[in-house]
Amino acid sequence: MGQILSSPLKEKASESGGDNYVAYGLSCMQGWRINMEDAHATILDMKQVHDYRDGDEEGANAANNNNTAAAPADDGSEDHVAFFGVYDGHGGEKAAIFTGDHLHELIKATDAYKTGDYINALKEGFLSCDQAILRDFFMRDDDSGCAATSALITASKVVCGNAGDSRTIMSINGYAKALSYDHKPSNEGEKARICSAGGYVDMGRVNGNLALSRGIGDFEFKKNVNLPPEEQIVTCYPDVIQHEINYANDEFVVLACDGIWDCLTSQNCVECVRRGIYERKSLVEICEELMELCCAPNSGGSGIGCDNMSVVIVALLDHAHGETLEQWYDKIIARVELAEKGDKKYGGISAPYGELYKQMYGDGYEIGQQGSSKSGRRDSDMHDPEMEEEGLGDVAGSPITLQKLLQSNAITNENGVIYLDTSSAQSLLAHFGMSDEVTGDDDDTEKVEEVADEDAPTKADE
């Protein structure tokens, strides 16, 4: 797991804001990790964003780093654009911080953005962010990288751009819809690009090292001068999903890093957020309690729950009918009550967080009462968990359990799609003294469950 602390740092940096179109809560927490490598951006009005200027550190700072909530706009709904982003760093925090400060500026600077083509604005903005890092005097020699998930939200649509394994989802009547898909090296399309560019995938990692296959920065994997950025071993080129908002059904958007998604499925997360809404907690409170729910009671397990955590919840307000945040709460609470009466149109809520915590970590643990590291701070490995080999921590020949298999890299769940990396599975079985024979075709990765149509809300995440 790399370096961890003897006990988690649970101080939270939180903020909230809103206007006539959206309201949001954000919180982030360092947790068990020795460094905080997450960053974020919350922009209520893209008109308030300053133009990006190469190397102009003073200009960027003049806008308060330009990555916090701006004043609400007075313009008409057709011109209203908000932006939210979560950036999960690895190998250091610099790439994530740079992205949090400047990605929205670079997106706004594109010709596509100026014409309202937000799909291509996100694609061009992500590519421009890599180039801006290379041109920046303070960043050009930095080796860090970050997963990036972001959303432009207008009065009529949500446009999500994603590169890496952070994730954005939407709640539609209480059911999760994917607005992004996790980029993992074991995904067949990702593996094909990696290998075509001269790389390889070993134990579910790029060149046996990096646990995600797309991201900003990570220039160690972007050195092939004969290939465009989109075709490098690791690319910052995002997948983009556009969703037309239906205020009769669409409730909220959640953006979070994998510190959350390692612990909760997308549907779990929607149900947890809706429980907080049902209890009339603020969006910030819900974010903070989600992180408490996901924070492991100790660091002696698989590493799940021991990462940095960042989460943003964005309420979609029906501006055309003057919906207030209080009325938005009332609407969702009414839907929860209908679901409890058996109306299948609406999803329900999670069990109380305390019960969920026991289900996740065991009956002997209480939420918010983390203990110490099982073995204290670990200094033997100076690498980030996103950039290291995953140890199995058992002796060869010991009995294999389902828990051990699920905690390995052999099985992954990327936002509703379950993947079996058979090369990892063979190594795992051999490690536990079992047969490593694999029947079937020669593909290294087998997709065993397909995600439902992206345009239809699903009742289960996996």
C-alpha positions in Angstrom: 0.0 0.0 0.0 3.0 2.3 0.1 3.4 4.8 2.9 0.6 5.1 5.4 0.2 6.9 8.7 -0.1 5.3 12.1 -3.6 6.8 12.3 -5.7 8.6 9.7 -5.8 12.4 9.3 -9.5 13.1 9.3 -9.6 16.9 9.2 -11.8 17.8 6.3 -11.6 20.7 3.8 -15.2 21.4 2.9 -17.2 24.0 1.0 -20.6 24.6 -0.5 -22.3 27.0 -2.9 -25.2 27.4 -5.2 -27.3 29.6 -7.5 -30.6 29.2 -9.3 -29.4 26.2 -11.3 -27.3 24.0 -9.0 -26.3 23.7 -5.4 -23.2 21.7 -4.3 -21.3 20.4 -1.4 -17.7 19.3 -1.5 -15.3 17.7 1.0 -11.9 16.1 0.9 -9.8 14.2 3.5 -6.2 13.0 3.6 -7.1 9.8 5.5 -4.5 7.1 6.1 -2.2 8.3 3.3 1.0 10.2 4.2 0.3 12.9 1.6 -2.8 14.6 0.3 -2.6 14.3 -3.5 -6.2 15.1 -4.4 -7.4 18.5 -5.9 -10.7 19.8 -7.2 -12.5 22.6 -8.9 -16.0 24.0 -8.2 -17.0 26.8 -10.5 -20.6 28.1 -10.4 -20.2 30.5 -13.3 -17.6 29.8 -16.1 -17.9 33.5 -17.1 -15.9 34.3 -14.0 -13.0 32.1 -15.0 -9.9 34.0 -16.1 -8.1 33.0 -19.3 -5.2 30.7 -18.9 -1.7 32.2 -19.4 1.3 30.0 -19.7 3.6 30.3 -16.7 1.7 33.3 -15.3 1.7 32.2 -11.7 0.9 35.7 -10.4 -2.1 35.9 -12.7 -3.4 32.6 -11.6 -3.1 33.4 -7.9 -4.9 36.7 -8.5 -8.0 34.7 -9.2 -7.7 32.8 -5.9 -6.3 29.9 -7.9 -9.5 30.1 -9.9 -10.7 26.7 -8.7 -13.3 27.7 -6.1 -16.9 28.8 -6.4 -17.4 32.0 -8.4 -20.3 34.5 -7.9 -23.6 33.4 -9.6 -24.2 34.8 -13.0 -27.1 37.2 -13.8 -27.3 36.0 -17.4 -30.1 33.9 -19.0 -30.2 30.2 -18.7 -28.9 29.4 -22.1 -25.6 31.0 -21.1 -25.3 29.4 -17.7 -22.4 27.0 -17.4 -21.0 25.5 -14.2 -18.0 23.3 -13.9 -16.9 20.7 -11.3 -13.9 18.5 -11.2 -12.1 16.0 -9.0 -8.5 15.2 -9.6 -6.8 12.2 -7.9 -3.0 12.5 -8.0 -0.3 9.8 -7.8 3.4 10.1 -7.6 3.0 13.5 -6.0 0.4 16.2 -5.9 1.7 18.7 -8.5 -0.2 17.4 -11.5 -3.4 17.2 -9.6 -3.0 20.7 -8.2 -2.1 22.2 -11.7 -5.2 20.4 -13.2 -7.4 21.8 -10.4 -6.1 25.3 -11.0 -6.1 25.3 -14.8 -8.2 22.6 -16.6 -11.3 24.7 -16.6 -9.4 27.7 -17.9 -8.0 25.6 -20.7 -11.4 24.2 -21.5 -12.9 27.7 -21.7 -10.1 28.9 -24.0 -11.0 26.3 -26.7 -12.8 27.4 -29.8 -15.2 24.5 -29.2 -16.3 26.0 -25.9 -16.9 29.4 -27.5 -19.3 27.8 -29.9 -21.1 25.7 -27.3 -19.5 22.4 -28.4 -18.8 21.2 -24.9 -18.0 17.6 -25.9 -15.0 18.7 -28.0 -14.2 21.5 -25.5 -13.6 18.9 -22.9 -11.5 16.7 -25.2 -9.4 19.6 -26.4 -9.1 21.0 -22.8 -7.7 17.8 -21.4 -5.1 17.5 -24.2 -4.2 21.2 -23.7 -3.6 20.5 -20.0 -0.8 18.0 -20.7 0.8 20.5 -23.1 0.5 23.3 -20.5 2.2 21.2 -17.9 5.1 20.6 -20.3 5.4 24.3 -21.0 5.2 25.3 -17.4 8.7 26.2 -15.9 7.7 24.7 -12.5 6.1 21.6 -13.8 8.1 20.5 -16.8 10.3 18.1 -14.9 7.6 16.7 -12.6 6.8 13.0 -12.9 3.4 13.0 -11.1 0.0 12.3 -12.7 -3.6 12.4 -11.9 -6.9 10.8 -12.8 -9.4 13.5 -13.8 -13.2 13.5 -13.8 -15.1 16.7 -14.6 -18.5 17.9 -15.6 -19.8 21.0 -17.4 -23.4 21.6 -16.3 -25.7 23.9 -18.3 -29.4 24.6 -17.9 -30.2 21.7 -20.2 -27.3 19.2 -20.1 -24.5 17.6 -18.1 -21.3 16.9 -20.1 -18.8 14.7 -18.4 -15.1 14.3 -19.4 -13.1 11.5 -17.7 -9.6 10.2 -17.9 -8.6 7.6 -15.3 -10.4 5.9 -12.5 -12.1 8.7 -10.7 -15.8 8.6 -11.5 -19.0 10.7 -12.2 -22.5 9.4 -11.8 -26.0 10.7 -11.8 -29.1 9.8 -9.7 -32.2 9.4 -11.8 -35.2 8.8 -9.6 -32.8 7.1 -7.1 -31.1 4.9 -9.6 -27.4 5.4 -10.7 -26.5 6.2 -14.2 -22.8 6.2 -15.3 -21.5 9.5 -16.6 -18.0 8.0 -16.9 -16.3 4.7 -17.1 -13.1 3.7 -15.2 -10.0 3.5 -17.4 -8.1 0.4 -16.2 -5.2 -1.3 -18.0 -7.0 -4.7 -18.0 -9.9 -3.2 -20.1 -9.5 -4.7 -23.5 -9.6 -1.5 -25.5 -7.1 0.2 -23.1 -4.8 -2.8 -23.2 -4.9 -2.7 -27.1 -3.7 0.9 -27.1 -1.1 0.3 -24.4 0.4 -2.6 -26.3 0.2 -0.9 -29.7 2.2 2.0 -28.3 5.0 -0.3 -27.0 3.8 -0.9 -23.5 2.5 -4.0 -21.7 0.0 -4.9 -19.0 1.2 -7.0 -16.1 -0.9 -7.8 -13.0 -3.4 -5.2 -14.1 -0.9 -2.4 -14.3 0.7 -0.4 -17.2 4.2 -1.8 -17.5 3.6 -3.5 -14.2 3.5 -0.1 -12.6 0.6 2.3 -13.1 -2.9 1.1 -12.0 -4.8 3.4 -14.4 -4.5 3.7 -18.2 -5.5 7.3 -18.8 -4.6 10.5 -16.9 -3.1 13.9 -17.0 0.7 14.0 -16.5 2.5 10.7 -16.2 4.9 11.7 -19.0 7.0 8.6 -18.4 4.4 6.8 -20.4 4.0 9.4 -23.2 7.4 9.4 -24.9 6.6 7.9 -28.3 7.3 10.8 -30.6 5.8 8.9 -33.5 2.3 8.7 -32.0 -0.3 11.5 -31.2 -1.3 12.0 -27.6 -4.5 9.9 -28.0 -2.4 6.8 -28.9 0.3 7.0 -26.2 0.7 4.2 -23.7 -1.1 6.4 -21.2 -3.2 9.2 -22.7 -5.0 12.1 -21.2 -7.7 12.0 -23.9 -11.0 11.7 -22.1 -14.1 9.8 -22.8 -17.0 12.2 -22.9 -20.7 11.5 -22.1 -23.4 14.0 -22.6 -26.7 13.7 -20.7 -29.8 15.8 -21.5 -31.3 16.9 -18.2 -34.9 15.9 -17.4 -35.8 17.8 -14.3 -38.8 15.5 -13.7 -36.4 12.6 -13.0 -32.8 13.7 -12.6 -31.8 14.5 -9.0 -28.0 15.0 -8.5 -24.5 14.3 -9.8 -21.7 12.9 -7.8 -18.0 13.2 -8.7 -15.5 11.4 -6.5 -12.0 9.8 -6.6 -11.4 6.1 -6.3 -11.0 6.4 -2.6 -14.8 6.5 -2.5 -15.5 4.0 -5.4 -13.1 1.4 -4.0 -15.6 1.1 -1.1 -19.0 1.9 -2.7 -20.7 0.9 -5.9 -22.4 3.7 -7.9 -25.8 2.5 -6.7 -24.6 2.3 -3.1 -23.4 5.9 -3.3 -26.7 7.1 -4.7 -28.6 5.4 -1.9 -26.2 6.8 0.7 -26.6 10.3 -0.6 -30.4 10.0 -0.7 -30.3 8.8 3.0 -28.6 12.0 3.9 -31.1 14.0 1.9 -33.9 12.1 3.6 -32.5 13.1 7.0 -32.2 16.7 5.7 -28.5 16.9 6.1 -26.6 19.5 4.2 -24.7 18.4 1.0 -21.4 19.1 2.8 -22.5 16.9 5.8 -23.4 14.1 3.4 -20.0 14.4 1.7 -18.2 14.3 5.0 -20.2 11.3 6.3 -19.5 9.4 3.0 -15.8 9.8 3.7 -16.2 8.6 7.3 -18.2 5.6 6.0 -15.4 4.7 3.6 -12.4 5.4 5.9 -11.1 2.0 7.0 -10.9 1.2 10.8 -7.3 0.2 10.5 -4.7 -0.2 7.8 -4.1 -3.9 8.2 -6.4 -5.1 5.4 -6.3 -4.9 1.7 -5.8 -1.2 1.5 -9.4 -0.4 0.7 -10.5 2.6 2.7 -6.9 3.9 3.2 -6.7 6.3 0.2 -7.2 10.1 0.0 -10.9 10.9 -0.5 -12.7 13.7 -2.3 -16.4 13.9 -3.2 -18.7 16.5 -4.7 -22.4 16.3 -4.7 -24.3 18.6 -7.2 -28.0 19.1 -6.8 -29.8 19.9 -10.1 -32.4 22.6 -9.4 -35.4 23.0 -11.8 -34.6 26.6 -12.5 -37.5 27.0 -15.0 -40.0 26.5 -12.1 -38.0 28.4 -9.6 -37.2 25.3 -7.5 -35.3 26.1 -4.3 -32.8 23.8 -2.6 -35.4 23.2 0.2 -38.0 22.3 -2.4 -35.4 19.9 -4.0 -35.0 18.2 -0.6 -38.8 17.9 -0.3 -39.1 16.4 -3.8 -36.5 13.7 -3.1 -37.9 12.9 0.4 -41.3 12.4 -1.2 -39.8 10.0 -3.7 -38.1 8.0 -0.9 -41.4 7.7 0.9 -43.1 6.4 -2.3 -40.3 3.9 -2.7 -40.8 2.7 0.8 -44.5 2.1 0.0 -43.5 -0.1 -2.9 -43.4 2.3 -5.9 -40.6 0.8 -8.0 -40.3 3.9 -10.1 -38.1 5.4 -7.4 -35.1 4.0 -5.7 -34.7 3.8 -2.0 -32.1 4.8 0.5 -29.2 2.9 2.2 -29.2 1.4 5.6 -28.0 3.7 8.3 -24.3 4.5 7.8 -23.4 2.8 11.1 -24.9 -0.5 9.9 -23.2 -0.2 6.5 -19.8 0.3 8.2 -20.2 -2.9 10.1 -21.1 -4.7 6.8 -18.1 -3.3 5.2 -15.5 -3.7 7.9 -16.9 -6.1 10.5 -19.3 -6.0 13.5 -16.5 -5.0 15.9 -16.0 -1.6 14.3 -17.9 1.6 14.7 -18.0 4.4 12.1 -15.7 7.3 13.0 -13.6 5.3 15.5 -10.5 4.4 13.4 -7.7 2.8 15.3 -4.0 2.7 14.5 -2.1 1.1 11.7 -1.7 -2.6 12.2 2.0 -2.3 11.8 2.5 1.4 12.2 3.7 3.7 9.4 5.2 1.7 6.5 8.3 3.3 5.0 9.6 0.3 3.0 8.0 1.4 -0.3 8.3 5.0 -1.4 5.9 4.6 -4.3 2.3 5.7 -4.5 -0.3 2.8 -4.4 -1.4 3.8 -8.0 2.2 3.2 -9.0 3.4 0.0 -7.4 3.0 -3.7 -7.4 0.2 -5.1 -5.3 1.4 -7.6 -2.7 -0.8 -10.5 -1.8 0.5 -10.8 1.8 0.1 -14.5 2.2 2.4 -17.5 2.0 2.3 -19.8 -1.0 0.1 -22.8 -0.6 -2.3 -21.2 1.9 -6.0 -21.8 1.2 -7.5 -19.3 -1.2 -10.7 -17.5 -0.2 -13.2 -15.4 -2.2 -12.1 -12.3 -0.2 -8.5 -12.8 -1.2 -9.5 -13.2 -4.9 -11.7 -10.1 -4.8 -9.0 -8.1 -3.1 -6.5 -9.0 -5.8 -6.1 -7.4 -9.2 -7.6 -10.4 -10.9 -11.2 -9.1 -10.7 -12.1 -5.4 -11.2 -15.4 -3.6 -11.3 -15.4 -0.5 -13.5 -18.7 1.3 -13.0 -21.0 -1.5 -13.7 -18.7 -3.7 -15.7 -16.9 -6.7 -14.1 -13.6 -7.7 -15.6 -11.5 -10.9 -15.0 -7.9 -10.5 -15.8 -7.0 -14.1 -16.4 -3.2 -13.5 -16.4 -3.5 -12.0 -12.9 -5.8 -14.9 -11.9 -3.2 -17.5 -12.9 -0.6 -15.8 -10.8 -2.9 -15.6 -7.9 -3.9 -19.2 -8.1 -0.3 -20.2 -8.4 0.6 -18.1 -5.4 -1.9 -20.0 -3.3 -0.6 -23.4 -4.6 -3.5 -24.1 -6.9 -3.7 -25.0 -10.6 -2.9 -22.2 -13.0 -4.6 -23.8 -16.0 -7.1 -21.6 -17.7 -9.6 -22.9 -20.2 -11.4 -21.0 -23.0 -10.0 -18.5 -25.5 -6.7 -16.8 -25.4 -7.9 -13.4 -24.4 -6.2 -12.1 -21.2 -9.3 -10.2 -20.1 -12.8 -11.6 -20.1 -15.8 -9.3 -19.7 -18.3 -11.3 -17.6 -21.0 -8.7 -17.2 -22.1 -6.0 -19.5 -23.4 -2.6 -18.3 -26.9 -1.7 -19.2 -27.8 0.8 -21.8 -26.2 4.1 -20.7 -29.4 6.0 -21.4 -31.5 3.9 -19.0 -31.2 4.2 -15.2 -30.2 1.0 -13.6 -31.4 -0.5 -10.3 -28.1 -2.2 -9.6 -24.5 -1.2 -10.2 -23.1 -4.6 -10.7 
